[in-house]
Amino acid sequence: MDRFTGSDLLCIRGERMVFTGLDFEVSAGGALILVGPNGSGKSSLLRLMARLLKPVAGGMAWNSEDVSDDPDAHNARLHYVGHMDAVKPVLSVAENVRFWAGLRPNGQADPVAATARALETFGISHLADIPGRFLSAGQRRRVNLARIVASPAPLWLLDEPTTALDKQAIASLEGAIIEHQRGGGMVVLATHAAIEAQTPSVLDLGDFEMAEVA
């Protein structure tokens, strides 16, 4: 069973200690929900997990192997969805999602079929031919989330994924998360909204020390 862990992590941004002594663990089929007040380090931790930031101290491991030993392998096993939506304005909705499906082909479906399934999952099949530049904020967010369904990766890192989503789209996201877990995937997400997931663990970053760096 796959297992992603972090131990004794220290994160400093500028002259501010965001968190220190932080441990986490998430296993195949699991979900870890990050909570805490603004500025407590939820986004920073997700960026550390995605190796977009480096911890000042501590380390992370996949199945007991340090992720820094093979960064390409770690990048290949994750999807990171941040605050910015990765939607190309000149490409249609279907072309945007198909691009990601083609990067990581699903052995059970060709990129076209995987794209169609992902668009259906998030209720945007009717927007398939619309260029990205004409989409609303909520539509762009759904396109961005559709790519993680179309392109397989065991680890989903989601930073405030419900931003700009209505109740129906949030329900679609919850369904996608639960299906991913049932398939043995793992999810780490930061959110201020209530999100349904199977037997989630909660990590409150407000419990970790924050201080100015001398």
C-alpha positions in Angstrom: 0.0 0.0 0.0 1.4 3.4 -1.0 2.2 5.8 1.8 3.2 9.4 1.7 4.7 10.9 4.8 6.4 14.0 6.1 8.4 14.4 9.3 9.6 17.3 11.4 9.0 19.8 8.6 10.1 23.4 9.0 8.9 26.0 6.6 10.1 29.6 6.6 8.8 32.2 4.2 10.8 35.5 4.1 11.5 36.3 7.8 8.5 34.4 9.1 8.4 30.8 10.4 5.2 29.4 9.0 5.4 26.1 10.8 7.9 23.8 12.5 7.9 20.2 13.8 5.1 19.3 11.4 4.5 15.6 10.6 1.9 14.2 8.2 0.9 10.8 6.8 -1.6 9.7 4.1 -2.0 6.3 2.7 -3.6 4.8 -0.4 -7.4 5.4 -0.3 -6.9 8.1 2.3 -7.7 11.8 2.6 -5.9 14.4 4.6 -7.8 17.7 5.1 -5.7 20.7 6.1 -7.5 23.3 8.2 -6.4 26.4 10.1 -6.6 30.2 10.0 -5.4 32.2 7.1 -1.6 32.3 7.2 -1.2 29.1 9.2 0.6 27.4 6.3 -2.0 25.3 4.4 -0.9 26.5 1.0 2.8 26.4 2.0 2.5 22.7 3.1 0.8 21.8 -0.2 3.6 23.5 -2.1 6.1 21.6 -0.1 4.3 18.3 -0.9 4.4 19.2 -4.6 8.1 20.2 -4.2 7.4 23.7 -5.4 9.0 24.8 -2.1 11.8 23.1 -0.2 11.6 22.6 3.6 14.3 24.3 5.7 14.4 21.1 7.8 12.7 17.7 7.8 11.8 15.5 4.9 9.1 13.7 2.9 9.0 10.1 1.8 7.0 8.0 -0.6 7.0 4.4 0.6 9.9 5.2 2.9 12.0 6.6 -0.1 13.0 10.2 0.2 11.1 12.1 -2.5 14.1 14.3 -3.2 16.1 11.3 -4.3 13.9 11.0 -7.5 12.0 14.3 -8.1 10.8 13.2 -11.5 9.1 10.2 -10.1 7.4 12.3 -7.4 6.3 14.9 -10.0 4.8 12.1 -12.1 2.7 10.7 -9.2 0.9 13.9 -8.3 -1.5 16.5 -9.5 -1.3 19.9 -7.8 -4.3 22.3 -8.1 -3.4 25.8 -6.8 -5.2 29.1 -6.7 -4.5 29.8 -10.4 -6.5 27.8 -13.0 -4.3 26.1 -15.6 -6.6 26.9 -18.5 -5.2 28.0 -21.8 -7.4 30.9 -23.1 -6.9 30.0 -26.8 -7.8 26.3 -26.4 -11.3 25.0 -26.1 -12.5 23.3 -22.9 -12.0 19.9 -24.5 -8.6 20.7 -25.9 -7.5 22.0 -22.5 -8.5 18.7 -20.7 -7.3 16.5 -23.6 -3.8 18.1 -23.4 -3.5 16.8 -19.8 -5.0 13.4 -20.7 -2.4 13.0 -23.4 0.4 13.8 -21.1 -0.5 10.9 -18.8 -2.5 8.4 -20.9 -4.9 6.3 -18.9 -4.4 2.6 -19.8 -8.2 2.1 -19.7 -9.2 4.8 -22.1 -7.7 6.9 -24.9 -7.3 10.7 -24.3 -10.5 11.5 -26.1 -12.6 9.1 -24.0 -10.8 10.2 -20.8 -11.6 13.8 -21.7 -15.3 13.1 -22.3 -15.6 11.3 -19.0 -13.9 14.1 -17.1 -16.1 16.8 -18.7 -19.1 14.7 -17.8 -17.9 14.3 -14.2 -17.9 18.1 -13.7 -21.0 18.9 -15.8 -19.2 20.8 -18.5 -19.7 18.6 -21.6 -21.8 21.4 -23.1 -18.8 23.7 -22.9 -16.5 21.3 -24.8 -16.0 23.6 -27.8 -15.9 26.9 -26.0 -12.5 28.7 -25.8 -11.0 29.1 -22.3 -11.1 32.9 -22.6 -14.9 33.0 -22.6 -15.3 31.0 -19.4 -16.5 32.3 -16.1 -14.4 31.8 -12.9 -16.4 28.8 -11.8 -16.2 27.2 -15.3 -12.5 27.7 -15.4 -12.2 26.0 -12.0 -14.2 23.0 -13.2 -12.0 22.7 -16.3 -8.9 22.8 -14.0 -10.4 20.1 -11.8 -11.5 18.0 -14.8 -7.8 17.5 -15.8 -7.0 15.5 -12.7 -9.8 13.1 -13.5 -8.7 12.8 -17.2 -5.1 12.3 -16.3 -4.3 9.6 -13.7 -2.0 10.3 -10.7 -2.2 8.6 -7.3 -1.7 11.8 -5.3 -4.0 14.8 -5.5 -2.9 18.0 -3.8 -5.8 20.5 -3.9 -5.6 24.1 -2.5 -9.0 25.6 -1.9 -10.6 23.5 -4.7 -14.1 24.8 -4.0 -13.2 28.4 -4.9 -15.8 29.8 -7.3 -17.8 26.5 -7.3 -21.5 26.3 -6.8 -23.2 23.5 -4.8 -23.6 21.3 -7.7 -20.0 21.6 -8.8 -18.8 20.9 -5.2 -20.9 17.8 -5.2 -19.2 16.7 -8.4 -15.8 17.3 -6.8 -16.8 15.3 -3.7 -17.9 12.4 -6.0 -14.6 12.6 -7.9 -12.6 12.5 -4.6 -14.5 9.5 -3.3 -14.1 7.6 -6.6 -10.3 8.4 -6.5 -10.0 7.1 -3.0 -11.9 3.9 -3.9 -9.4 3.3 -6.6 -6.6 3.5 -4.1 -5.7 7.2 -4.7 -4.9 9.7 -2.0 -6.0 13.3 -1.5 -4.6 16.2 0.5 -6.7 19.3 0.4 -6.9 22.7 2.1 -10.3 24.1 2.4 -12.5 26.5 4.4 -15.6 24.6 3.2 -16.9 21.3 4.3 -15.9 18.6 1.8 -17.1 15.0 1.9 -14.4 12.3 1.7 -14.1 8.8 2.9 -12.8 8.6 6.5 -10.6 11.7 6.2 -7.9 12.7 8.7 -7.6 16.3 9.7 -4.4 18.3 10.3 -4.9 21.6 12.0 -2.0 23.9 11.1 -3.0 26.3 13.7 -1.5 23.9 16.2 2.0 24.5 15.0 4.3 27.3 16.1 4.6 30.5 14.0 7.2 33.1 14.9 9.5 35.8 13.5 12.9 34.6 12.5 15.7 36.5 14.2 
